Amino acid sequence: MTKPLIGISTYWEEKASWGVWESPAALLPAGYPRLVQAAGGLASMLPPDDPAYAADVVARLDGVVVAGGPDVDPVHYGAVREDLTGPPAPERDAWELALIRAALDAGTPLLGICRGMQLLNVALGGTLVQHIDGHVAAPGVFTTHPVRPVPGTRYAEIAPEPSTDVPTYHHQSVARLAAPLHASAHAEDGTVEAVELPSPAWALGVQWHPEAGRDTRVMEALVRAASGSPARASRE
């Protein structure tokens, strides 16, 4: 049996440099594909595209990861932009929201990381806190803090210990949790740190950055789910 193919959303960067080159590029921190590979999957990068093609893309994948990145535009959850909210990324918002909806419609396993978790909540009707303190140490520097799983959830099955230290870097968080989602982990200050859809769906969001740490269990859980995804079964 071939390894499951996991698509990871990326973003356009208008000015990237490598070697002697400086050019626009589709970027993704290496931690994401390396984490997929370490968890037993094949990694495929998904740069922003026409949202109308999201279902076609998802149909070719066994699992989807929506990666971290810039703040979600508050227009998507009916809020007014606050002073500390970052600049909008309309192309990426539209593409990743379409990927999320396509994955949910197809029953394709889905993992949202940081911004990806926030987008999952927004896609299903939730809202965000536009700024919180205490979850960023310094610009460009990951810190760690403990998260506690909610008993009986999928995340508690993945990480059953009372708490786990996770790499964190975010200044926004879940405000109103979307009705279909369950909170499955919290930080010590009460911030929702993981969300999930109940079975039989497989959709999980984590507010932290597993690609910046050594714990592969969340990605391994996605890869296991992707190994039995409906799209994969229909192709084999």
C-alpha positions, 0 to 999 in steps of 0.5 A: 500500500502506498503512503497517503498523500497529504496536501499542505496549504502554502502562500505566495510571497512576492519577494523571496530570495535564495542563492542568486535569485530574488523572485515571487515564490510559493512558500511553506516552512520546511517543518510542515512537509518534514512533519508529514514525512516523519509521520509516514505520509507523502507531502504535497504543497498547495499554493493558492488557486481559484477556490472553484478548484478546491474540490478537484484538488481535495479529490486527489488527496488523502488528507489536508493540512491548513498551515499557519500564517497571517490573521484571518480577515475579520470580514469572514466572521462579521467583525470590524478590524481591530488595530492589532489585527494584521493586514488581510490576505484575501487570496489565501483566505478564499483558497483555504476556506474553500479547501476546508469546506471541500475536505469536510464535504468529501469526508477527507481528513483535515488538520488545521494548524494555528491559523488553520484551526481558526479558519476551521472555526470561522468556516463553520460559523465561529468567531475569533478574538483578534488579540490576546497576550501571552502566547508570543514570546517575541517576533519570530520566536516560538515559546512553549506552554502546556495544554490540557486535553478534554477527556473523551475527545479525539485529541485526548486519545492522541495525547492522553497525558494530563498536559503536554508542552507545545510550541506556540506562536499566535495572538488570535484565538477562538472567541465563539466556538462554531456549533459543530465543533467541540473544544478538545484542549485548553491552555492554562489561561482558558484559551481553546487550544484544540477543536474537533468534529465528532466522529465519524468525521475526522477534522482536528484543529490545534492552535499550536505549531507541531511542525516546530516541535518533536511530537509527531502524534497529531500528524501521525493521527491525520496520516492514519485517518488519511490511510482510510479516507473515502477518496483513497478507498475509491482509488484503490 
